[in-house]
Amino acid sequence: MRIKESDILHENGDFWVLNHPAGFHVMRRGLTHSTCESAYAQLDLAVTRCDYLANRNQRPAPHSESSM
């Protein structure tokens, strides 16, 4: 399948939504290619999942406070 820019329906961080003939695929960007993380029949579900994954990955790592 050849992907055009118009096939990208939503982007957030390392994740994006692909308009695929079989549905809407949530893709994760990699160094050399993107991989499908999940697929949905409805666009709103794919966008919600894309945003969830992007926000989950952007949270700062928890840190421990030392007591004095």
C-alpha positions in Angstrom: 0.0 0.0 0.0 1.3 3.4 -0.9 0.6 6.0 1.7 -0.1 9.7 0.8 -0.1 12.6 3.2 -3.9 12.8 2.8 -4.1 9.3 4.4 -2.8 10.7 7.7 -5.9 11.9 9.5 -4.4 12.8 12.9 -1.0 13.1 14.5 0.2 13.4 18.1 3.8 12.9 19.1 5.1 9.5 17.9 1.6 8.3 17.0 -0.6 9.0 14.0 -3.9 7.7 12.5 -3.8 6.1 9.0 -6.9 6.0 6.8 -6.6 2.4 5.6 -9.1 0.5 3.4 -9.6 -2.0 6.3 -10.3 0.8 8.9 -8.4 3.4 10.9 -4.9 2.2 12.0 -3.1 3.8 14.9 0.5 3.9 13.9 3.7 4.4 15.9 6.6 6.2 14.3 9.9 4.3 14.3 13.4 5.1 13.0 13.0 3.5 9.6 9.2 2.7 9.4 6.0 3.0 11.3 4.2 0.0 12.8 0.5 -0.5 13.5 -0.3 -0.4 17.2 -4.0 -1.1 16.8 -6.9 -0.7 14.3 -10.5 0.5 14.7 -13.6 0.7 12.6 -14.4 4.2 13.8 -12.2 7.3 13.4 -13.1 8.8 16.8 -11.9 5.6 18.6 -8.6 5.7 16.6 -8.0 9.4 17.4 -8.8 8.8 21.1 -6.3 5.8 21.3 -3.7 7.8 19.4 -3.9 10.7 21.9 -3.9 8.4 24.9 -0.8 6.7 23.7 1.0 10.0 22.9 0.1 11.5 26.3 1.1 8.3 28.1 4.5 8.4 26.5 5.0 12.1 27.3 4.5 11.9 31.0 7.7 12.6 33.0 9.2 9.7 34.8 8.3 9.5 38.5 11.1 10.6 40.8 11.6 9.9 44.4 12.1 12.6 46.9 14.8 12.0 49.4 14.0 12.7 53.1 16.3 14.8 55.1 
